[in-house]
């Protein structure tokens, strides 16, 4: 069962501050293993140029650049 800590410090977010949460799950063994599931979280590499041929691919990539820039995003 989850047992959220009650002794955490209060935090306030300022206007225009940006945060990302990197969620990791571990079995406690300290070893990485393939879970047999496809990746659902992505991050654009701003140092790469992408030559996309399909109109739908270019439209999707433009949307990713506009909405997420370098922040990780999910397909959901």
C-alpha positions as CSV (number, residue, x, y, z in Angstrom):
1,X,0.0,0.0,0.0
2,X,1.1,3.6,-0.6
3,X,2.1,5.6,2.4
4,X,2.5,9.2,1.4
5,X,4.9,11.2,3.6
6,X,3.3,13.9,5.7
7,X,6.5,15.7,6.5
8,X,7.3,17.2,3.1
9,X,8.2,20.8,2.6
10,X,5.7,23.1,1.1
11,X,6.6,24.2,-2.4
12,X,5.2,27.0,-4.6
13,X,5.4,27.3,-8.3
14,X,6.2,30.7,-9.8
15,X,4.5,32.0,-12.9
16,X,6.3,30.8,-16.1
17,X,8.5,28.2,-14.3
18,X,8.7,24.9,-16.0
19,X,9.3,21.5,-14.4
20,X,9.5,18.0,-15.7
21,X,8.9,14.8,-13.7
22,X,11.0,11.8,-14.6
23,X,9.2,8.8,-13.2
24,X,11.2,5.6,-12.8
25,X,9.9,2.3,-11.5
26,X,12.2,-0.4,-10.0
27,X,11.7,-3.9,-8.9
28,X,14.3,-3.3,-6.2
29,X,16.9,-5.6,-7.8
30,X,18.8,-2.7,-9.4
31,X,18.9,-4.4,-12.8
32,X,17.3,-3.2,-16.0
33,X,15.2,-5.6,-17.9
34,X,12.9,-5.6,-20.9
35,X,9.3,-5.3,-19.9
36,X,8.0,-6.4,-23.3
37,X,6.1,-3.2,-23.8
38,X,6.6,-0.5,-26.4
39,X,7.9,2.9,-25.5
40,X,5.2,5.5,-24.9
41,X,7.3,8.5,-23.7
42,X,9.5,10.3,-26.2
43,X,11.7,13.3,-26.3
44,X,12.7,15.3,-29.4
45,X,16.5,15.7,-30.0
46,X,16.9,19.4,-30.9
47,X,20.4,18.8,-32.3
48,X,19.1,16.5,-35.1
49,X,17.5,17.6,-38.4
50,X,14.7,15.3,-39.5
51,X,13.9,14.9,-43.2
52,X,10.3,13.7,-43.1
53,X,8.7,12.8,-46.5
54,X,5.0,12.1,-45.5
55,X,2.7,15.1,-45.0
56,X,1.2,13.5,-41.9
57,X,4.7,13.0,-40.4
58,X,5.7,16.6,-41.0
59,X,2.3,17.7,-39.4
60,X,2.9,15.5,-36.4
61,X,6.5,16.7,-35.9
62,X,5.4,20.4,-36.3
63,X,2.8,19.8,-33.5
64,X,5.5,18.2,-31.3
65,X,7.8,21.1,-31.8
66,X,5.1,23.6,-31.1
67,X,3.6,22.0,-28.0
68,X,6.6,20.2,-26.4
69,X,9.8,21.7,-27.8
70,X,12.5,19.7,-25.8
71,X,10.2,18.4,-23.1
72,X,9.3,14.7,-23.0
73,X,5.9,13.8,-24.2
74,X,3.6,10.8,-24.4
75,X,1.4,9.6,-27.3
76,X,-1.7,9.5,-25.0
